[in-house]
Amino acid sequence: MNFHVMTLFPEMVDSVAGTSILGRAEKKGLISVEAVNIRDYTADPHRKVDDYPYGGGPGMVMQAQPVYDCYKAIRDRCPEGTRTVFMTAQGKTFNQKLAGYYAGFSDVIILCGHYEGIDERVIEEIGPDEISIGDFVLTGGELPALCFIDTVSRLVPGVLHNADSAGDESFQGNLLEYPQYSRPEVWMGRKVPDIILSGDHAAVDRYRKEEAERRTAERRPDLYAKYLAEKPPEPKKRKRRKKPESGAPGTEENS
């Protein structure tokens, strides 16, 4: 999978994309992260890409033409069906379900804004999916873009060492992840739950599911409500009353 990041600060993207799981995935050829400098597409001799906003107001606005020329240069060498994402606080909130959607594409172009924003006309011309990572404002789109890349990359086959890891993490099926334990068995007087050490895999699975449900209900009732709506608990089976035998007290016999 290929990520093409349109940015004014490519070094921010490169410094993170080349490390840890992302870096190993790149070396294996499972993903690629290309940081494209928007300044390379300006006609200004000083590589300027911003100007004062019409109508007044604080700060500067990124100009339409450099952004569009950068986008076109990338889009022209990408396959049909490539998605474009604009990281903006005004966008749809990113979540695990959306990450799974974007993991299905071979190429994604990511536009990172800066300053007071980007000339609205180029946003209208490109028509990107507008994505936010939360209800807060950052200096630029590079950090949200890296969050997007990291989350989506984990769903690309082969990126994670354990193929089951992505399926067991928080937000899968609207549940938070169950608690995890490692050695030693006792630490600071706290013992690993006996059931985890039992070796009974079926019992461990049941315990983990129960803990995931309990934790989600306590910490994210909004998610738990979605979980129940999509997968309501099975009703408890009622015990069937045993029919009394013919002639037993409390019954009548036909004569």
C-alpha positions in Angstrom: 0.0 0.0 0.0 1.3 3.5 -0.9 0.8 6.7 1.1 1.6 10.0 -0.7 1.7 12.8 1.8 1.4 16.4 0.6 3.2 18.5 3.2 5.2 21.6 3.9 7.4 19.7 6.3 8.4 16.4 4.7 11.1 15.8 7.4 8.3 15.4 10.0 6.8 12.6 8.0 10.1 10.9 7.1 11.3 10.9 10.7 8.4 8.8 11.9 7.5 6.7 8.9 11.0 5.2 8.8 10.9 3.8 12.4 9.3 0.9 14.3 6.6 -1.1 12.6 6.2 1.3 9.7 9.9 1.3 9.0 10.0 -2.5 8.9 6.9 -2.7 6.7 8.6 -0.3 4.3 11.7 -2.4 4.2 9.6 -5.5 3.4 7.9 -3.6 0.6 4.4 -3.9 2.2 3.9 -0.2 2.4 5.6 3.0 1.1 5.3 6.5 2.6 6.3 9.3 0.2 6.5 12.8 1.6 6.0 15.3 -1.2 7.0 18.9 -0.5 4.3 21.3 -1.7 7.0 24.1 -1.9 8.5 22.2 -4.8 5.4 23.2 -6.9 5.4 27.0 -6.3 6.6 29.5 -8.9 7.7 31.9 -6.2 11.6 32.2 -6.2 11.5 32.2 -2.4 9.4 29.0 -2.4 6.5 30.9 -0.8 3.2 29.0 -0.8 1.0 31.2 1.4 -0.5 34.7 1.4 -2.7 37.0 3.5 -6.4 35.9 3.6 -9.0 37.9 1.6 -11.4 39.7 4.0 -8.7 40.1 6.7 -8.1 38.0 9.7 -5.1 36.6 11.5 -2.4 34.4 10.0 -1.7 33.2 6.4 -3.5 30.9 4.0 -2.0 28.3 1.8 -2.5 29.2 -1.9 -4.5 27.1 -4.2 -2.1 26.7 -7.2 0.9 25.1 -5.5 -1.4 22.7 -3.7 -3.2 21.8 -6.9 0.0 21.3 -8.9 1.4 19.1 -6.2 -1.8 17.0 -6.1 -1.9 16.7 -9.9 1.8 15.5 -10.1 1.0 12.7 -7.6 -2.5 11.8 -9.0 -1.2 11.5 -12.5 1.0 8.6 -11.5 -1.5 6.8 -9.2 -3.9 4.1 -10.3 -7.6 4.6 -10.9 -9.6 4.6 -7.6 -6.9 6.3 -5.6 -8.5 8.1 -2.6 -7.5 11.6 -1.4 -7.7 12.5 2.2 -7.5 16.0 3.7 -6.6 16.1 7.4 -8.7 18.8 8.9 -10.4 19.5 12.3 -13.6 20.0 10.3 -13.6 16.5 8.9 -15.4 13.3 9.8 -13.9 11.7 12.9 -11.4 8.9 12.1 -12.0 5.5 13.6 -11.1 1.9 13.2 -13.9 1.2 10.8 -12.7 4.0 8.5 -9.2 2.6 8.8 -10.4 -0.7 7.5 -12.0 1.1 4.6 -8.9 2.9 3.5 -6.8 -0.2 4.0 -8.6 -1.6 1.0 -6.9 0.8 -1.4 -3.5 0.5 -3.0 -2.8 4.2 -2.9 -4.0 7.1 -0.7 -3.0 10.7 -1.1 -3.0 12.7 2.1 -3.1 16.5 2.1 -1.7 18.3 5.2 -2.8 21.8 5.8 -0.9 24.5 7.8 -1.1 28.1 8.9 -4.8 29.3 9.0 -5.8 26.7 6.4 -5.9 26.2 2.6 -7.7 28.2 -0.1 -11.2 26.7 -0.2 -11.2 26.6 -4.0 -8.6 24.0 -4.3 -10.4 21.8 -1.7 -13.5 22.1 -3.9 -11.5 21.2 -7.0 -9.8 18.2 -5.6 -12.8 16.9 -3.6 -11.0 15.0 -0.9 -12.4 13.0 2.0 -12.1 15.3 5.0 -10.9 13.5 8.0 -10.3 14.6 11.6 -8.5 12.6 14.4 -10.4 14.4 17.2 -12.1 17.6 18.4 -9.0 19.6 18.9 -6.7 21.8 16.8 -3.1 21.1 15.8 -0.5 23.3 14.1 -0.6 21.3 10.9 -1.8 18.1 9.4 1.4 16.1 9.6 0.8 14.5 13.0 -2.8 13.5 12.1 -1.5 12.1 8.8 1.0 10.0 10.6 -1.8 8.7 12.9 -3.8 7.9 9.9 -0.9 6.0 8.2 0.0 4.1 11.3 -3.6 2.9 11.9 -4.3 1.9 8.3 -0.9 0.2 7.9 -1.6 -2.1 10.8 -4.5 -3.6 8.8 -2.3 -4.3 5.7 -1.6 -8.1 5.6 1.9 -8.9 6.7 2.6 -5.6 8.5 2.0 -7.0 12.0 4.1 -9.9 13.1 1.1 -11.7 14.5 -1.8 -11.8 11.9 -4.3 -11.9 14.8 -3.0 -8.8 16.6 -5.1 -6.3 14.7 -8.2 -8.3 15.3 -7.8 -8.4 19.1 -7.1 -4.7 19.6 -9.4 -2.0 21.0 -12.4 -0.8 18.9 -12.7 -4.1 16.9 -16.4 -4.9 17.1 -17.0 -1.8 19.3 -15.1 -3.3 22.3 -12.0 -2.0 24.1 -9.2 -4.5 24.4 -9.1 -6.9 27.4 -6.3 -6.4 30.0 -2.9 -8.0 29.2 -0.3 -9.7 31.5 3.2 -10.9 31.2 6.0 -12.2 33.5 6.5 -12.3 36.4 3.3 -13.9 37.8 3.4 -11.7 40.8 4.5 -8.0 40.7 4.2 -5.5 43.5 1.8 -7.9 45.2 -0.5 -8.1 42.2 -1.0 -11.6 40.8 -2.0 -12.5 37.2 -5.6 -13.8 37.3 -5.6 -17.6 37.9 -7.8 -18.2 34.9 -5.1 -16.7 32.6 -2.6 -19.2 33.9 -5.0 -22.1 33.8 -4.0 -23.3 30.3 -7.8 -23.7 29.5 -7.9 -21.7 26.2 -11.7 -21.7 26.0 -12.0 -20.4 29.6 -9.3 -17.7 28.8 -11.2 -16.6 25.7 -14.5 -16.3 27.7 -12.7 -14.3 30.5 -11.1 -11.9 28.0 -14.4 -11.3 26.3 -16.1 -10.6 29.6 -13.3 -8.3 30.6 -13.5 -6.5 27.3 -17.3 -6.0 27.7 -16.9 -4.8 31.3 -14.1 -2.4 30.5 -16.0 -1.0 27.5 -19.2 -0.5 29.6 -17.3 1.3 32.3 -15.0 3.5 30.1 -16.8 3.9 26.9 -20.6 3.5 27.4 -21.1 5.0 23.9 -19.2 2.2 22.3 -20.9 -0.4 24.5 -24.3 0.8 23.4 -23.2 0.3 19.8 -21.8 -3.2 20.7 -25.1 -4.2 22.2 -27.1 -2.8 19.3 -25.1 -4.8 16.8 -24.8 -7.9 19.0 -27.4 -8.0 21.7 -26.8 -10.5 24.5 -28.5 -13.9 24.1 -31.5 -14.3 26.4 -31.0 -16.7 29.2 -32.6 -20.1 28.6 -35.5 -20.7 30.9 -35.5 -24.0 32.7 -38.3 -26.2 31.5 -40.7 -27.4 34.3 -40.9 -31.1 34.4 -44.4 -32.4 33.8 -45.8 -34.4 36.7 -46.4 -38.1 35.9 -50.0 -39.3 35.4 -51.7 -39.9 38.7 -49.2 -37.8 40.7 -50.5 -35.4 43.3 -52.0 -32.2 41.8 -53.2 -33.9 38.6 -56.5 -35.4 37.5 -56.9 -38.7 35.7 -59.5 -39.2 33.0 -62.1 -41.7 34.0 
